[in-house]
Amino acid sequence: MTKFYSFHGTITMITDLIGQNGEGDGCNKLITVENGIGTIVNFVISPSTYFVDHVMVSVGDRVTGYYDGNAPALLIYPPQYQALVMVKDSSYQNVKVDYFNNELESSDGRLRLNISPFTQVVLRNGQLFTRNPANRDLIVIYGAVTKSIPAQTTPYRIIVWC
């Protein structure tokens, strides 16, 4: 179970990540995100970083970056985290990245999933996931929610984080 933390803001810079020898291979990027009140975070983007809907991001885009809150981090400013998942803001869908228990309730107790026959449950590579997604780290893409506690939704798509 990964302890997902997130940071939301606007991309202010995207650069190639340069190694200690002063060179970069172009496969790793550094994305700088600013939250509108002066807080800045640098996300290290590697080929294994999952971009929801495989979108291309650019400077000016509003994004949320998710990282492992239990992973070691450099004590530098601005903070720098290895991005696990990046989500570009969209007005027609919501995204939650979290661990969901056997009742398909998120670890923070704020969202419960009601899976329908129309909910697409897939792996990160897009292949069908045929097991129960409970008790796993999930990327949940959904629309409307109830006003209950926890909020409930029928997701459009669930991406299982194996």
Secondary structure per residue as TSV (DSSP state, phi and psi in degrees):
chain	resnum	aa	ss	phi	psi
A	1	M	-	360.0	120.6
A	2	T	-	-88.6	139.6
A	3	K	-	-93.2	96.6
A	4	F	E	-78.7	128.8
A	5	Y	E	-115.3	157.0
A	6	S	E	-136.3	160.9
A	7	F	E	-141.9	131.1
A	8	H	E	-118.2	137.4
A	9	G	E	176.9	-160.6
A	10	T	E	-107.7	135.7
A	11	I	E	-70.4	124.8
A	12	T	E	-107.7	-18.5
A	13	M	E	-160.8	143.0
A	14	I	E	-132.2	122.4
A	15	T	E	-135.1	159.2
A	16	D	E	-69.8	139.5
A	17	L	-	-80.3	124.8
A	18	I	-	-98.6	131.8
A	19	G	-	-79.1	-177.9
A	20	Q	T	-65.3	-24.9
A	21	N	T	-85.4	5.6
A	22	G	S	84.5	5.0
A	23	E	-	-119.4	157.9
A	24	G	-	-133.7	152.3
A	25	D	-	-96.1	-0.3
A	26	G	S	82.8	-5.4
A	27	C	S	-86.5	-19.1
A	28	N	-	-118.4	137.9
A	29	K	E	-122.3	159.8
A	30	L	E	-118.8	118.5
A	31	I	E	-109.7	121.7
A	32	T	E	-95.1	128.0
A	33	V	E	-123.6	133.6
A	34	E	E	-120.8	134.2
A	35	N	-	-89.6	4.5
A	36	G	S	96.2	-13.9
A	37	I	S	-121.3	20.3
A	38	G	S	98.2	-6.1
A	39	T	-	-84.8	133.5
A	40	I	E	-122.5	140.9
A	41	V	E	-133.8	138.9
A	42	N	E	-101.8	126.5
A	43	F	E	-105.2	128.2
A	44	V	E	-84.6	121.9
A	45	I	E	-107.0	120.9
A	46	S	-	-114.5	172.5
A	47	P	T	-60.0	-19.8
A	48	S	T	-89.6	-5.2
A	49	T	-	-66.8	129.4
A	50	Y	E	-92.4	121.7
A	51	F	E	-99.9	116.6
A	52	V	G	-58.9	132.2
A	53	D	G	64.1	13.0
A	54	H	G	52.1	40.2
A	55	V	-	-77.8	154.0
A	56	M	-	-92.3	133.4
A	57	V	-	-110.4	155.8
A	58	S	-	-147.2	169.8
A	59	V	T	-56.8	134.0
A	60	G	T	100.5	-16.8
A	61	D	-	-73.0	143.4
A	62	R	E	-89.1	127.1
A	63	V	E	-138.9	162.7
A	64	T	E	-123.7	127.6
A	65	G	E	-106.9	133.6
A	66	Y	E	-110.2	137.9
A	67	Y	E	-141.2	164.5
A	68	D	E	-81.0	111.9
A	69	G	T	-68.4	-14.6
A	70	N	T	-95.9	-5.8
A	71	A	S	-77.5	148.2
A	72	P	-	-64.2	145.7
A	73	A	-	-132.1	147.7
A	74	L	-	-67.2	142.0
A	75	L	-	-90.4	74.3
A	76	I	-	-131.4	165.4
A	77	Y	S	-123.0	134.1
A	78	P	S	-70.3	157.7
A	79	P	-	-60.0	150.1
A	80	Q	E	-128.6	124.0
A	81	Y	E	-125.9	146.5
A	82	Q	E	-76.5	113.8
A	83	A	-	-73.4	128.5
A	84	L	S	-92.7	-42.6
A	85	V	E	-137.9	137.9
A	86	M	E	-123.2	136.5
A	87	V	E	-127.5	124.3
A	88	K	E	-86.5	133.0
A	89	D	-	-55.6	142.4
A	90	S	-	-143.7	140.7
A	91	S	S	-81.7	-12.1
A	92	Y	S	-108.2	2.0
A	93	Q	-	-152.9	153.0
A	94	N	E	-111.8	155.2
A	95	V	E	-133.6	136.5
A	96	K	E	-130.2	131.0
A	97	V	E	-115.6	116.5
A	98	D	E	-169.2	172.5
A	99	Y	E	-87.0	132.5
A	100	F	E	-116.0	128.7
A	101	N	-	-78.3	-167.9
A	102	N	T	-68.1	-15.8
A	103	E	T	-98.7	11.0
A	104	L	S	56.6	40.6
A	105	E	B	-107.2	137.0
A	106	S	B	-66.2	158.2
A	107	S	T	-63.7	-25.4
A	108	D	T	-88.1	0.3
A	109	G	S	71.7	16.5
A	110	R	S	-99.7	-15.1
A	111	L	E	-141.9	133.2
A	112	R	E	-121.1	136.4
A	113	L	E	-98.0	136.7
A	114	N	-	-116.5	101.8
A	115	I	-	-80.7	132.7
A	116	S	-	-109.3	169.9
A	117	P	T	-62.1	-17.6
A	118	F	T	-93.2	-5.1
A	119	T	-	-74.8	123.2
A	120	Q	E	-84.1	122.1
A	121	V	E	-115.6	114.0
A	122	V	E	-134.0	165.4
A	123	L	E	-84.4	171.5
A	124	R	T	-59.4	-28.1
A	125	N	T	-85.7	4.3
A	126	G	S	91.6	-4.2
A	127	Q	-	-80.7	149.8
A	128	L	B	-60.6	135.4
A	129	F	-	-102.3	121.4
A	130	T	-	-102.4	0.6
A	131	R	S	-100.4	179.8
A	132	N	-	-75.1	128.3
A	133	P	-	-78.7	1.0
A	134	A	-	-65.8	154.8
A	135	N	S	60.0	43.6
A	136	R	E	-144.7	162.9
A	137	D	E	-79.1	129.2
A	138	L	E	-132.1	150.0
A	139	I	E	-107.5	114.9
A	140	V	E	-110.8	126.3
A	141	I	E	-111.8	121.8
A	142	Y	E	-147.6	170.9
A	143	G	-	-112.3	-111.9
A	144	A	-	-69.2	152.3
A	145	V	-	-130.3	157.8
A	146	T	-	-76.5	167.0
A	147	K	S	-94.0	15.2
A	148	S	S	-78.9	172.2
A	149	I	S	-119.8	113.5
A	150	P	S	-74.0	157.9
A	151	A	E	-61.9	145.6
A	152	Q	E	-119.9	148.0
A	153	T	E	-150.5	156.0
A	154	T	-	-105.4	106.2
A	155	P	-	-68.8	150.7
A	156	Y	S	-72.7	-43.8
A	157	R	E	-150.0	144.1
A	158	I	E	-124.8	127.3
A	159	I	E	-108.1	118.9
A	160	V	E	-84.2	126.5
A	161	W	E	-95.4	89.0
A	162	C	-	-78.6	360.0
